[in-house]
C-alpha cells in the first residue's frame, strides 16, 4: 500500500517582495517545480525543486522534461524502503540536484503521511526548534543599514546575513555602518564569489579592525579556486565557509582534505538529501562547522530544509529565509514561525 503510484511535476512562479540583489545577479522572480508523489493508498507527499543555473547549471525546461522518466523509475517502489529510492535517484542524474532534493523529500513526506510521523523525526528528531537569520541584499548603504536595523530591532533576528562582493571599498563601509547601527547582532557575510583572494583578506582584516562581529565569511572567492580559499582561510580572522564550492559530498571531501574551509553551507538544492546526509557525517568526522541555506524556495521548499535541519541537529547557523522574501498566496510549510524562531 505504501508503493508509489504517480509522480507529477508542476511549474510554480513567485514574485519577490522587492528585487533581491547579490554579486552579479538580481532576482525578481522565482520559478520552482512542485513535486507531487502519490502512493497506491492515496497518501500524498510534496516536495519542491528550486533550480539554479548560476550554481548548478540547471535549466527549468530540462528539469520539467524529466517527469516521465522519474515516474517510470520510481513507480511501484515502496517509500518505506526510502534508501533504495534515494540510490535510484542518485544514479539518475548528477545534473539535476534540485530535482533530486525535491523528489527525495516528497518520498519522505509520503512516508511521513503513511506512518504518521513527521519527517524531522524520521531523520532523527534531534530538535524541534531552530533559529534562522534573515538576509540584507546588496543596495545603497543607507537602505542596507535601515533594513538591518528593522530586522534586528523590530523583527528580532539576532543573526543577519549581509550580501557583499561587488565593491570592496563600499562593502567595508557598509558592513561597518551596519555593525555600528545594530550593536549586539551577529553577521554572516556572503560575497557570492565576488572577491579575489587579496580583496577578501583586505575585507576581513578591515572588518575585524572595525569590530564587526562576523561569525562566518561565506564564499569569498570563486568556487573553483581552492588555493584561494585556503589562502583566505589562513589569513582571515573570521571562519571561512564554502557555498558554491560545496555542491556534493565529493566537493566537500576535497575542500576538507585541502584545508580550505572552516564551515560548509549545505543547501538541499545543491546536493539532494542523500548527499546532504553524507556531508553531515563527514563534517562530524573532521570537526568542521555546518550551516544550512536556501535558493529561492517557497514555504513548501523551505519546509524541506527545516525538517532536515531539525532532524539532524547538525547546524550551527540556519539561513532559511527565502520564503519570507517571496509573495506567496498561502503558507504551506509543516512548521510554525515567529520571527527568527521556527518550531515543529
Backbone torsions as a table, in degrees:
resi	resn	phi	psi	omega
1	UNK	NA	-22.6	-179.2
2	UNK	-95.2	23.0	177.9
3	UNK	-87.8	149.4	-176.8
4	UNK	-75.4	129.6	178.0
5	UNK	-104.6	-34.8	-171.5
6	UNK	-152.1	142.9	172.5
7	UNK	-129.6	129.4	-177.9
8	UNK	-134.1	141.7	176.2
9	UNK	-111.1	143.0	176.2
10	UNK	-139.8	128.5	178.2
11	UNK	-74.2	130.6	176.6
12	UNK	-124.2	139.5	179.7
13	UNK	-121.4	135.9	-178.7
14	UNK	-131.5	140.5	174.6
15	UNK	-93.2	143.1	172.8
16	UNK	-75.1	148.6	177.2
17	UNK	-59.4	-34.9	175.2
18	UNK	-153.5	157.4	179.0
19	UNK	-53.6	132.3	-177.2
20	UNK	-111.6	112.8	-172.0
21	UNK	-109.3	130.3	170.3
22	UNK	-126.1	179.9	-178.1
23	UNK	-55.2	116.5	174.5
24	UNK	72.6	15.2	-173.6
25	UNK	-156.7	139.5	173.6
26	UNK	-127.0	125.4	-179.5
27	UNK	-101.3	125.0	172.8
28	UNK	-114.7	-22.5	-174.4
29	UNK	-146.0	146.3	174.2
30	UNK	-116.3	133.1	173.1
31	UNK	-114.8	114.4	-177.4
32	UNK	-120.5	160.6	176.9
33	UNK	-110.0	117.8	175.1
34	UNK	-86.3	129.5	-175.7
35	UNK	-111.1	126.0	176.2
36	UNK	-114.2	125.6	178.9
37	UNK	-120.1	118.5	-176.7
38	UNK	-110.0	135.9	177.6
39	UNK	-92.5	167.3	-179.2
40	UNK	-63.0	-25.6	179.3
41	UNK	-90.0	5.5	177.8
42	UNK	93.7	-8.4	178.0
43	UNK	-63.3	142.1	-176.6
44	UNK	-117.8	133.0	171.8
45	UNK	-115.0	142.5	-178.1
46	UNK	-121.2	143.5	174.1
47	UNK	-145.8	172.9	179.1
48	UNK	-144.6	139.3	172.3
49	UNK	-110.9	121.0	174.8
50	UNK	-108.1	97.6	-170.2
51	UNK	-72.9	159.4	176.1
52	UNK	-143.9	115.8	172.3
53	UNK	-74.6	-38.0	-176.6
54	UNK	-61.6	-42.7	-175.0
55	UNK	-95.9	-47.0	-172.5
56	UNK	-101.6	-11.4	-174.9
57	UNK	72.4	22.0	-176.5
58	UNK	-85.5	149.5	173.7
59	UNK	-120.0	131.9	-175.1
60	UNK	-61.1	-38.1	-179.2
61	UNK	-64.7	-38.4	179.4
62	UNK	-67.7	-38.3	179.5
63	UNK	-66.5	-44.5	179.7
64	UNK	-62.1	-32.6	-178.5
65	UNK	-70.6	-10.8	-178.3
66	UNK	-86.0	-1.8	-174.3
67	UNK	-54.8	-53.0	-175.2
68	UNK	-62.4	-39.2	179.3
69	UNK	-65.2	-43.2	179.3
70	UNK	-63.6	-45.4	179.8
71	UNK	-61.1	-42.7	-179.3
72	UNK	-62.9	-39.7	-179.8
73	UNK	-67.4	-38.7	-170.6
74	UNK	-95.2	-19.3	-176.5
75	UNK	-56.8	127.5	179.3
76	UNK	90.9	-9.1	177.3
77	UNK	-80.4	148.8	-174.9
78	UNK	-94.6	123.2	-178.0
79	UNK	-66.3	-17.8	175.9
80	UNK	-67.0	-22.2	175.0
81	UNK	-102.9	55.9	-168.7
82	UNK	-66.3	-24.9	177.7
83	UNK	-65.2	-35.4	175.2
84	UNK	-62.6	-40.9	179.0
85	UNK	-66.5	-42.7	177.8
86	UNK	-57.7	-41.1	-179.2
87	UNK	-63.8	-38.3	177.9
88	UNK	-64.5	-46.5	-179.9
89	UNK	-64.4	-39.5	178.5
90	UNK	-58.5	-38.0	-177.3
91	UNK	-83.7	-7.5	-174.9
92	UNK	-75.9	-52.3	-176.5
93	UNK	-159.0	125.0	174.4
94	UNK	-91.4	4.4	179.9
95	UNK	-104.0	8.3	-178.2
96	UNK	-136.8	58.8	-175.7
97	UNK	-64.8	-33.8	-179.7
98	UNK	-67.0	-37.0	177.1
99	UNK	-67.1	-40.0	176.2
100	UNK	-57.0	-45.1	-179.1
101	UNK	-61.5	-47.8	-177.1
102	UNK	-65.0	-41.6	179.5
103	UNK	-68.1	-44.0	-179.6
104	UNK	-62.8	-39.4	178.0
105	UNK	-69.3	-37.4	178.2
106	UNK	-59.7	-35.3	175.7
107	UNK	-62.5	-47.9	179.5
108	UNK	-65.7	-35.8	-179.9
109	UNK	-66.7	-40.5	176.9
110	UNK	-65.2	-40.6	176.1
111	UNK	-62.6	-39.7	178.4
112	UNK	-58.4	-44.1	177.5
113	UNK	-65.4	-41.3	-176.6
114	UNK	-63.2	-42.6	-174.7
115	UNK	-105.1	2.0	177.8
116	UNK	57.9	51.8	178.7
117	UNK	-141.1	126.1	-178.0
118	UNK	-59.6	150.7	-177.5
119	UNK	-58.8	-39.2	-177.6
120	UNK	-62.1	-28.4	176.8
121	UNK	-79.6	-32.4	172.7
122	UNK	-60.2	-35.8	-178.2
123	UNK	-86.8	4.5	174.3
124	UNK	131.0	-25.5	176.2
125	UNK	61.0	38.5	-176.2
126	UNK	-63.1	-35.9	178.3
127	UNK	-155.4	164.4	174.2
128	UNK	-119.6	13.8	178.2
129	UNK	-141.1	137.2	172.6
130	UNK	-138.8	164.5	175.1
131	UNK	-118.1	134.9	176.5
132	UNK	-107.7	155.9	168.6
133	UNK	-85.7	-176.4	167.8
134	UNK	-141.1	149.0	-166.2
135	UNK	-99.2	140.7	170.4
136	UNK	-109.8	110.9	-179.1
137	UNK	-75.8	170.4	-179.8
138	UNK	-67.5	132.0	-179.5
139	UNK	-162.3	-175.1	172.5
140	UNK	-62.1	149.3	-173.3
141	UNK	-56.5	-44.9	-176.9
142	UNK	-60.7	-39.8	-179.5
143	UNK	-69.5	-39.0	178.4
144	UNK	-65.0	-41.3	179.3
145	UNK	-64.4	-45.6	-179.6
146	UNK	-63.6	-39.6	178.9
147	UNK	-66.6	-42.4	178.7
148	UNK	-60.9	-42.3	178.9
149	UNK	-62.2	-42.3	179.1
150	UNK	-63.4	-45.0	-179.0
151	UNK	-64.7	-39.3	-175.2
152	UNK	-80.2	-51.1	-173.1
153	UNK	-84.4	-38.3	-174.8
154	UNK	-91.8	-43.9	-174.8
155	UNK	-96.0	-13.4	171.7
156	UNK	83.0	21.3	177.1
157	UNK	-81.5	116.4	-176.6
158	UNK	-78.5	-28.5	177.9
159	UNK	-115.2	127.9	179.7
160	UNK	-114.2	137.6	173.8
161	UNK	-98.4	123.0	-174.8
162	UNK	-113.4	123.0	179.5
163	UNK	-86.5	131.8	177.6
164	UNK	-138.6	-173.9	170.3
165	UNK	120.6	-2.4	-177.8
166	UNK	-103.0	-24.2	-179.2
167	UNK	-153.6	109.3	-172.6
168	UNK	-57.0	-50.7	-177.1
169	UNK	-61.1	-47.3	179.3
170	UNK	-65.0	-37.9	-179.2
171	UNK	-63.5	-40.0	177.3
172	UNK	-63.2	-42.7	178.8
173	UNK	-64.5	-40.8	-178.1
174	UNK	-66.3	-49.3	-176.6
175	UNK	-67.0	-32.8	176.9
176	UNK	-66.9	-43.8	179.1
177	UNK	-65.3	-40.9	178.0
178	UNK	-62.8	-43.2	179.7
179	UNK	-61.6	-43.3	-179.7
180	UNK	-66.9	-29.1	-177.5
181	UNK	-86.9	-15.3	-176.3
182	UNK	-132.0	57.1	-179.4
183	UNK	-57.7	131.0	-179.1
184	UNK	102.4	-16.4	178.8
185	UNK	-78.0	158.1	170.7
186	UNK	-108.2	152.4	-175.0
187	UNK	-129.7	130.8	164.4
188	UNK	-99.4	115.7	-177.2
189	UNK	-102.4	124.3	-173.8
190	UNK	-120.3	114.3	-179.7
191	UNK	-91.2	-7.6	178.9
192	UNK	45.9	47.3	174.9
193	UNK	72.5	13.8	-168.2
194	UNK	-78.6	-17.1	-174.1
195	UNK	-105.6	154.6	162.1
196	UNK	-75.5	162.1	176.5
197	UNK	-55.2	-41.2	179.7
198	UNK	-62.3	-44.0	179.4
199	UNK	-64.4	-41.2	-179.8
200	UNK	-61.2	-41.7	178.4
201	UNK	-65.5	-41.1	177.6
202	UNK	-61.9	-43.7	179.4
203	UNK	-60.9	-48.7	-176.4
204	UNK	-61.8	-43.8	-178.3
205	UNK	-68.1	-38.6	177.5
206	UNK	-65.4	-43.5	178.5
207	UNK	-62.4	-40.8	178.7
208	UNK	-64.1	-45.9	179.2
209	UNK	-61.3	-29.4	-179.5
210	UNK	-90.8	5.9	174.0
211	UNK	76.1	24.2	-179.4
212	UNK	-78.2	130.2	-175.8
213	UNK	-86.7	73.1	179.1
214	UNK	-86.5	121.3	-179.7
215	UNK	-93.8	-25.0	176.3
216	UNK	-147.4	133.3	173.8
217	UNK	-109.7	106.1	-166.5
218	UNK	-97.0	134.1	174.8
219	UNK	36.2	64.5	-176.0
220	UNK	-70.1	-24.5	-176.9
221	UNK	-136.2	-178.1	-171.1
222	UNK	-58.5	146.3	-172.1
223	UNK	-58.5	-33.0	-176.0
224	UNK	-96.3	6.0	-179.2
225	UNK	-95.6	74.3	-178.0
226	UNK	-66.0	-38.6	177.7
227	UNK	-62.2	-38.7	177.9
228	UNK	-65.4	-42.3	177.2
229	UNK	-60.6	-43.4	179.9
230	UNK	-63.2	-42.5	179.0
231	UNK	-61.9	-43.8	178.3
232	UNK	-62.0	-44.9	-179.6
233	UNK	-59.2	-40.2	-177.4
234	UNK	-71.8	-16.8	-175.6
235	UNK	-121.2	7.3	-178.3
236	UNK	-103.1	136.7	174.1
237	UNK	-76.2	-7.5	-178.5
238	UNK	-113.1	152.1	176.3
239	UNK	-63.2	139.9	-178.5
240	UNK	-103.8	133.1	-179.9
241	UNK	-117.7	146.5	172.9
242	UNK	-100.7	135.0	172.9
243	UNK	-121.3	-79.0	-180.0
244	UNK	-59.9	-24.7	178.0
245	UNK	-75.4	-16.0	-170.2
246	UNK	-119.5	77.8	-179.4
247	UNK	-91.1	-41.8	-174.2
248	UNK	-123.9	172.1	176.8
249	UNK	-63.0	-30.0	179.2
250	UNK	-69.9	-39.7	175.9
251	UNK	-59.6	-46.1	-176.7
252	UNK	-65.9	-39.2	177.4
253	UNK	-57.9	-45.2	179.9
254	UNK	-65.2	-42.1	179.1
255	UNK	-61.7	-43.0	-179.0
256	UNK	-69.9	-44.0	-178.8
257	UNK	-58.7	-36.2	-176.6
258	UNK	-93.9	4.4	175.6
259	UNK	66.1	39.2	-173.2
260	UNK	-88.1	-24.8	-168.3
261	UNK	-142.6	158.0	171.9
262	UNK	-100.0	-27.2	-177.3
263	UNK	-133.2	155.2	169.0
264	UNK	-125.5	134.3	174.3
265	UNK	-95.2	105.8	175.8
266	UNK	-81.4	129.1	168.7
267	UNK	-125.6	125.4	-179.4
268	UNK	-57.3	-30.4	-178.5
269	UNK	-70.8	-15.2	175.9
270	UNK	-93.1	-28.6	-165.8
271	UNK	-125.3	-17.6	-168.8
272	UNK	74.5	169.7	-177.5
273	UNK	-72.8	-37.2	-176.4
274	UNK	-64.1	-47.4	177.4
275	UNK	-67.7	-35.7	178.7
276	UNK	-60.7	-40.7	177.0
277	UNK	-62.8	-39.8	178.7
278	UNK	-66.2	-39.9	179.1
279	UNK	-64.6	-39.4	177.6
280	UNK	-57.6	-46.6	-178.4
281	UNK	-68.7	-37.4	176.7
282	UNK	-62.7	-43.9	-179.7
283	UNK	-61.8	-40.1	176.6
284	UNK	-61.8	-40.8	-176.2
285	UNK	-65.0	-42.1	-175.0
286	UNK	-100.2	0.5	175.3
287	UNK	60.7	52.0	168.6
288	UNK	-109.1	157.1	-177.3
289	UNK	-80.5	157.0	178.6
290	UNK	-128.1	140.5	164.5
291	UNK	-126.8	160.1	178.2
292	UNK	-123.3	133.7	-175.9
293	UNK	-126.1	-167.8	-175.6
294	UNK	-147.4	166.9	172.5
295	UNK	-99.0	-106.6	178.4
296	UNK	-126.4	43.7	-177.0
297	UNK	-68.8	146.0	168.9
298	UNK	-78.4	-174.6	177.8
299	UNK	-60.8	-31.1	177.7
300	UNK	-64.7	-41.7	-179.3
301	UNK	-76.6	-39.8	177.2
302	UNK	-61.8	-32.7	176.5
303	UNK	-51.5	-36.9	-179.5
304	UNK	-61.9	-48.2	-177.7
305	UNK	-71.6	-34.1	176.5
306	UNK	-60.2	-48.3	-179.8
307	UNK	-66.8	-38.1	177.8
308	UNK	-64.0	-46.0	-178.3
309	UNK	-64.2	-45.7	-179.2
310	UNK	-68.8	-39.4	-178.8
311	UNK	-63.1	-43.6	-177.7
312	UNK	-86.8	-28.9	-177.2
313	UNK	60.7	29.8	-168.6
314	UNK	-94.6	-5.8	-163.9
315	UNK	-112.4	133.8	175.9
316	UNK	-81.5	-33.1	179.0
317	UNK	-130.8	144.1	-179.8
318	UNK	-123.9	122.1	179.2
319	UNK	-116.0	72.8	-171.7
320	UNK	-121.2	72.4	-172.8
321	UNK	-128.3	5.6	-174.4
322	UNK	-61.2	-34.6	-179.9
323	UNK	-64.5	-24.8	178.4
324	UNK	-77.3	-13.6	-178.8
325	UNK	-97.1	-8.3	-175.1
326	UNK	-104.9	150.9	169.7
327	UNK	-84.0	114.3	-175.5
328	UNK	-131.8	128.5	-175.7
329	UNK	-65.3	-37.2	-174.6
330	UNK	-141.8	133.6	175.1
331	UNK	-74.7	130.0	-174.9
332	UNK	-128.4	17.8	176.4
333	UNK	-80.2	150.1	175.6
334	UNK	-94.6	56.6	177.5
335	UNK	-158.6	166.6	174.1
336	UNK	-116.8	152.9	-178.0
337	UNK	-138.6	134.9	174.3
338	UNK	-132.5	97.3	-175.0
339	UNK	63.5	-124.3	-179.7
340	UNK	-80.5	-14.4	-175.4
341	UNK	-84.8	124.2	176.5
342	UNK	-117.8	129.3	-175.7
343	UNK	-126.5	147.0	177.9
344	UNK	-118.7	NA	NA
